[in-house]
Amino acid sequence: MPKLKNKAAAKKRFRFTATGKVRGTQSGKQHGMIKRTNKQIRNQRGTTVLSDSDAKIVKKMMPYR
């Protein structure tokens, strides 16, 4: 059987924690900051752990992680 390829887009956007959870950037932070509250902008800094349903999709895209 040939090796499976990783999706390059997922490889660039997501990383795995030591326990195997998927970490990614916060959503809703690309544009339109004027209409967001300051609290929302503060809370969307950095990275977050993806939900189980989203993590399942990402793990399919990166089969050897």
Secondary structure, DSSP 8 states (H G I E B T S, - for coil): -------HHHHHH-EE-TTS-EEEE-SS-SS-GGGS-HHHHHHTSSEEE--HHHHHHHHHHSTT-
